Amino acid sequence: MKLIDVNQAKALESAVFVDATWCMPNSGQRGRDLYDAARIPGARFFDIDDVADKSVDLPHMLPSGKVLAAALGAMGIDQHTPVIAYDQNRFFASARLGWMLNAFGHEQVYVLDGGLAAWQAAGEVVETVAPSAALPKDYSASLNALGVATLRNMRTFVTDPHVQILDARPKGRFNGEVAEPRPGLRSGHMPSAICLPFTELLQADGKLKDKAALKSAFESHNVVMSGQMVTTCGSGVSAAVINLALAQFGMEAQLYDGSWSEWGAQADTPVLGAGL
């Protein structure tokens, strides 16, 4: 996935904007409501909770290729369509959508720097009336599982000194000093994990920091900018912001799809921290 600004997005021919706004379960908001209220003209809505693997009791796990293809095809998107993902709350799920599409082999995936706020700050109009229906297309999706870390992988990674585990959750949750927003989960972090809150990769206006500032943020958390990396967070959403930041340096990392929603719910996974 590539980061683009408003001017680059406007110049990208045949691109489809996709609003991937998602809100934390304890926020009192819904992404769909925000999309319905205002959106980039012509944008389609992608619900990561709906386009997901619902056969497991974990939030917004990667869908099957068939489920993803049906959702994108209904939006008028095929595998050759340039897709510009954006959201209305600081990269939360637009980076997740970008990572997801890349994992399924979609090559032309872009994330709008700063999301809808940047679009409006640039003086661009938003759409508030109901969007017109899209002309459906056929979409073909095939998952490259190498970019996705599983629970089995993570059990090995936590004891492997050659793998850096980057946790995007806030420091309080990482340290186990703040309860998880989802009930039933232990608090704390995986052994050997590095706390790298995704918010520390963003500017005050919600845009991604420039490369120099990103490099400084990584280094200040003792992240070595080489070797194997895997990102994680609460449920596999904000972890993708780290993936997006690493992409600015031409680097890739696996993403632990189950993240703390899975790890913190196990009875036998090691957890460090205060353990609320």
N, C-alpha and C positions, 0 to 999 in steps of 0.2 A: 504494500500500500504506500501511496505517496501523499505527502502533505502539499496542499495548494491553497493559495489565497483567493480572495473574492474575484479579482481581475482574471486570474488564470481559470477559475471555475467558469466564469461567464464566457470565456473564449473557447472552451472545450466543446467542440462540435458533437452533436448527437448524444450528449451526456444526459443521464437521468439523475436528478437529485433524489436522495432517499433520506428521509428524516428518521433517525434511529433513536430518538429521545426515549430514555428509560429512567425511571426514578426509583430510588431506594424504597424498599417496602415500608419503611417507617417514616417516609417523607410526607405522606398525605396527598401526593400528587400522582397523576398518571401521564405517561408520555403521550398517549393517544389524545387526551384532553388538550394538551399543549399544542399538539399538531393540528387538531381541529380548530383551535382558536387562531392560529397564525402559522404560516409556513412559507418557504421559498416557493414562488409560483411553479406549479406543475409537479411539485415534490410528491413522492409516494411515501407511505408510512410502513416501516418495518418494525414489527413487535418481536423482540428477542424472546419474550416469554411464550409467544404463540408459535413462532417458527422455531421449534425446538424439539428435542427428544423427550416426549412426555411419558415414555415407558419407564423412566427412572424417577425416583423421588428426589430430584435435585433441580435447582432452578436453571432455566435457559441453557441446558446442555446442547451441544452441537446437534443440529437436526440431521436426518439422513439426506443423502443427495436428492432423493425423490421429493421429500418435503420442501427442501430449499428450492429446487427447480420449479415446483408448483407455485411457490410464493413469488419468486422473482419473475417467472413467466407471466403471472397475472398482472404484474406491474409494468409489463411491456419491455422487459429486460431479457436479453439473451446473453450468452457467454462472451459476445463481442461488444456489448454495449458498455461505454465508459460510465462508471457509477461514481457519483460524488456523495459520500456519506457525510451527514452533519447531524448535530443535535442541538438541544437548547439548554444544556447544562454541562458545559466544560468538558467536552470530549468523552463523556462517560461511555456511551454505547456506540458512537460513530467509529471510534477506534476498534471496538469489539466487532462491529459489522465489517470494517475493513479487513481485520485479521481473519474473520470467518470466510469472507469471499476469497481471500488469498489462499486459505487452506483448501478451498474447493477448486482451486485452479483458475479463478477469475483474474485475468492479468491487469485489466485497466480499472484499478480501484484507487480512488482518491478520497482523502479526508479533508474537509474544509476547515482551515485553520481559524479557530474562534467561533465556528458554528453560526447559528442564526444571529447571534449578537453582533458578530463581525459583519455579516451581510447587511444588517440594518445600520450599523455604524458607518458603512461605506455609502449610505444613502440609497440603498436598493429597496425596492418595494417588497411587501409581503402579501400573500394571498390569504383572505379570510373567508371567502365563499367556498362552498363545497367543491372539491377538485373534480375535473372531468374524468370520465372513465378512460382507462388505458386500453390500447389495442394489445391483446395478449400475444405473447411470443413463446416459442419453444426454447426451453433452457436445458442445458446438459451440465450436470455437476458430478465431479468425482473427487472424493476427499483424499488429500495427501496426509495420511495419519502421522507422518514424521514430525509435523509441526505441532502436534498435540500430545501433551504429557498426560498420563493416566495415573491413577492411584498406585498401581503396581510400579510404574516408573519412579514415582516420588518416594516410595519406600526405599528405593535404592539410592536416589539422588541425595537424600538427607545425610547419607554417610559417605558420599563420594566427594573428596576434596577438589576434584576437577570440575565440578558443576556448581555454578553460582545460582542460588535461588533468590529471586528478587520479589519481595512482597510489597504490593502497592497500597496496602491498608494504612490508615493513620497509626501513628506511633502508639497511642493509647490502646488500640485494639491489638496491635502487634505484641505489646508488652503484657497483655492480659489485664490491663488496668481499667479497661472499659469493656462492658459486655457487648457481645456480638448482637447485631440488629435482628438476627434470626434466632428464634428460641431453640433450645436443645443443643446448642453448640458450646463446646469448651472454649475458653479464652486463652490466647497466647499465640505462639508461632512454632513453626517447624524447626527442628535442630538445623543449624548452619545457615538458616535463612537470613537475608539482609533486609532491614526495613528501609524501603524507598517509597515513601508516600507519593502517589501520582501527582498530587497537588504541587509538589516541589519541582515538577517539570513544567509547570505552567506559569505564565505571566499573570499579573493582576487582572488583565482584560480577558483572560481565558484562552489566549493563544499559547501555542507551544513556545517555550523559550528558544532562543537562537542556539546554534551549535556550541558556541563557546560557553554559554551559561548551562547548557545541558551537560557538557563535559565536566564542568565544575560540580554540578549536582551529583553526577555519578561518582566522581572522585571523592567528594566530601563524605560519601557513604561507603567508601572503600570498595567500590565496584571496579574490577579489572576489566577494561574494555577489550577483552579477547576471550577465547575459549567458549565452552558450552554454557549457555544460560537458559533458565526457565523462569517464567513469570507466573505470579499467583496473586490472589487478592481474596475478597470475600466469596465471590461467585463467578469469577472468570470474566468480569466486565472491565473494571478499572485497570487490571493487569495489562490489558491491551494498550493502554496509554504508554506503558514502558516499552512495549513492542514498537509502537509508533515512534517513540524517541530514539530507540536503537536503530530504527530504519533510516534515520537522518545520517547515520554513520555507515550505512550499507551493511548493517548487522542484523541478524535474525536470532530469535529466541523461540523456544517452545513455550506454549502457554498451558498451564495446568487447568483444564476445563472445569473440573470439579471444585478446585480451589478449597478455601476453608470450609465451605458448605459441606464438602465431602470429608476432608481430613479431620475437621473438628468434631464430626459426628461419629467417627469410628471409636471403638472401645480400646483398640490396641495400637493406635498411632501415637508416637511420642510427641509431646507438647511441652514447650518451655514457656516460662512467663509466670505471671501472678496466678493465673488459673482461676478466674472468677467463675 
